[in-house]
Amino acid sequence: MNNIFTLPISLDKSNVMQYLDRINKYSSNISEEVIINCSEVEDIDSAGIALLVELSQYKTKYKFVNLSISIQNLCHLYQISFDK
């Protein structure tokens, strides 16, 4: 089974809860690590960053890939690390 979940172009307060629900449903049927692909994300606000932080609390379940420079910069600003 494919274990990659790709986030949308825009990840903000208007859709973050919807994507949290989708990711949880998607990953509930997968026993291995789920790759969260951030390559499509162009627009992210604090709610989107909060979603990434929430998911990162499950370090054995999710791995983030293709974080854009803007996401990396926001994470640095907020002192957030997604390293395992």
C-alpha positions as CSV (number, residue, x, y, z in Angstrom):
1,M,0.0,0.0,0.0
2,N,1.2,3.5,-0.8
3,N,2.2,5.2,2.4
4,I,2.6,8.8,1.1
5,F,0.1,11.5,1.9
6,T,0.6,14.7,-0.1
7,L,-0.6,18.0,1.5
8,P,-2.4,20.6,-0.6
9,I,-1.2,23.8,-2.1
10,S,-2.8,25.8,0.6
11,L,-2.7,24.7,4.2
12,D,-4.4,27.2,6.5
13,K,-7.2,27.8,9.0
14,S,-9.8,27.2,6.3
15,N,-8.8,23.6,5.7
16,V,-6.4,22.4,8.4
17,M,-9.1,20.4,10.4
18,Q,-10.3,18.7,7.3
19,Y,-6.7,17.6,6.5
20,L,-6.0,16.5,10.0
21,D,-9.1,14.2,9.7
22,R,-8.1,13.0,6.3
23,I,-4.5,12.2,7.4
24,N,-5.8,10.4,10.5
25,K,-8.2,8.3,8.5
26,Y,-5.6,7.6,5.8
27,S,-3.0,6.5,8.4
28,S,-5.3,4.4,10.5
29,N,-5.1,1.6,8.0
30,I,-1.3,1.7,7.6
31,S,1.0,0.0,10.1
32,E,4.2,1.5,8.7
33,E,5.5,5.0,8.8
34,V,3.4,7.5,6.7
35,I,5.4,10.0,4.6
36,I,3.8,13.5,4.7
37,N,4.8,15.0,1.4
38,C,4.9,18.8,1.7
39,S,6.2,19.5,-1.9
40,E,2.8,21.0,-3.0
41,V,2.4,23.4,-0.1
42,E,2.9,27.0,-1.3
43,D,0.6,28.8,1.2
44,I,0.8,28.0,4.9
45,D,-0.3,29.9,8.0
46,S,0.1,29.3,11.7
47,A,-2.8,26.8,11.6
48,G,-0.9,24.8,9.0
49,I,2.3,24.9,11.0
50,A,0.2,23.8,14.0
51,L,-1.0,20.8,12.0
52,L,2.6,19.8,11.2
53,V,3.5,20.2,14.9
54,E,0.5,18.0,15.9
55,L,1.5,15.3,13.5
56,S,5.1,15.4,14.6
57,Q,4.0,14.4,18.1
58,Y,3.5,10.9,16.7
59,K,7.2,10.6,15.8
60,T,7.0,6.9,15.0
61,K,4.0,7.4,12.6
62,Y,4.9,10.3,10.4
63,K,7.9,11.5,8.4
64,F,7.9,14.9,6.7
65,V,9.6,15.3,3.3
66,N,10.0,18.1,0.8
67,L,9.6,20.9,3.3
68,S,9.8,24.2,1.3
69,I,12.2,26.9,2.3
70,S,9.3,29.0,3.5
71,I,8.1,26.1,5.8
72,Q,11.6,25.6,7.0
73,N,12.0,29.3,7.8
74,L,8.7,29.4,9.7
75,C,9.7,26.3,11.7
76,H,13.0,28.0,12.5
77,L,11.2,31.2,13.5
78,Y,8.9,29.2,15.8
79,Q,11.8,26.9,17.0
80,I,10.1,23.8,15.6
81,S,12.1,20.7,14.6
82,F,10.7,17.7,12.8
83,D,13.9,15.6,13.3
84,K,13.4,12.2,14.7
